[in-house]
Amino acid sequence: MAMWILAMVLAVPAVAQPVTPPAHYANVQLADPTKEASARALMETLRCLVCQGQSIADSDADMAADMRALVRERIERGEKPASIRDWLIARYGDYVTYDPPLSGLTWPLWLAPILLLGVGGWIARSSFRRRTR
């Protein structure tokens, strides 16, 4: 019985729900439609770090909600989307963007499609040569 109680006490943090409410601008649009459009366009280019397959504009994750709120707050203060994007990249790395810059770490991402097309073309060419002989 004591082991069961101990197991339940230790399991509580694993199933606990967050008690903090979402940030104000997480699910609330900006009053200025131009600023909201600018924020929305930026949010579409940023990857959710939890979901990894969705933008922060489309994700329901708490992390994405916090990032949406951050983007909207900074746009509301008058910051440019490029500076916000640069700040997020500096904080979370190149992975936060769907369009990573060409660097020593990302060159395989940019060159892999070209190399794969070349290898595929070479295999197709050699396959077609064998059939015509």
N, C-alpha and C positions, 0 to 999 in steps of 0.2 A: 504494500500500500504506500509506503513512504517513497519507494522508487517511482511509482506512478505519479505521485504529487510532485516530486522533483522533476520528472520528465515534463509535466505540464507547465511548471514554472519556467523551466528553461526554454520551452517552445513558444511561450507568449511573445517574446520580441520578434520571432520569425513571422508571426501572423498578424502583428499589430498594424493598424491602419495609421497613416500619417495624420497628425492632429493639426498641422498648420493649414490654414486655408490657402487656396491658390492665389497667386499675385493678382492685383487688381486688373491689369491689362492682359492677363492670360487669355481670357475669353470675352473681353469687351473691346469693341472697335474704338479707334480714335474719333473724336468729334469732327475733325477736319478730314473730308474725303480724300483730299490730295495726299495728306500725310499717311492716311490709312492705306491708300493704294501703294505708296512707296514702301511702307512697312510690309505689306502683303507680298509685294514683289521680292523683297529681300528674304522674307521667310520661306518663300518657295525655293530659294537657292540653297538653303541651309538644311543639312541632314540631321534628323533626330538621332542623338547619340545612344538612345535606348532601343528604338525600333530598327534603326539603320537602313530600313528600306523606304522610309517615308520622310517627307520634309517636315519641319517643325510646324508648318501651317496645317498639315493633315493629321499629325499624330495626336493621340489622346494621352500620351505619357506625361507624367508630372514634370519631368525634365524639359520636355518640349514646351509645356505651358509656361515654365519659368523663362525659357529662352524667348518665347513670343512676347511675354511681358517685358523682358529686357529690351527687345528690339523696339517695341512700341514706346516705351518710356524714353529711350534715347532719341527716337524719331520725333517725339513730342517736344523734347528739349531743343531740337533743331540740329542734331548731328546728321551728317551725311551717311547714306547707306554704305558707301565704300569704307568709311572709317569704322563703322559698326562691324562690318564684315571682317575687316583687318583685325579688330580687337578680338572678335570671336575666334578667328584662326590662331591668333597669338595665344589665346587662353586654352583652346581645345585641340589645336593642331589642324593640319590640312584636311583631316577626315571629315570635319564639320561641313565642308563645302562639297557640292556635287562636281565642281570644276577645279580640281586641285592644280596648283601651279606646277610648271615643269621644274623639278629640282633633282638632286641626287637620289632622294628617296622615292620620288614619284615617276622617274623616267621609265621603269618597267610598265607602269600603267599606260603610259602614252605609246610606248614602242611595241607592246605585246600584240595589239590588234594588227599592226603592220606586219610583224613577223609571222603571225598566224596566217594572215592572208597570203604571204609569200610562200610559206610551207604548204598551205592548201593548194595554191596554184602549181607548185612544183610537183606535188603528188598527183594532181589531176592531169598535168601535162605528161608525166611518165606513164600514168595509167592509160591515157588515150594513145600514146605511142605504141604500147604493147598490143593494143587491140587492132591497130591498123597494120601491123606486121603480119 
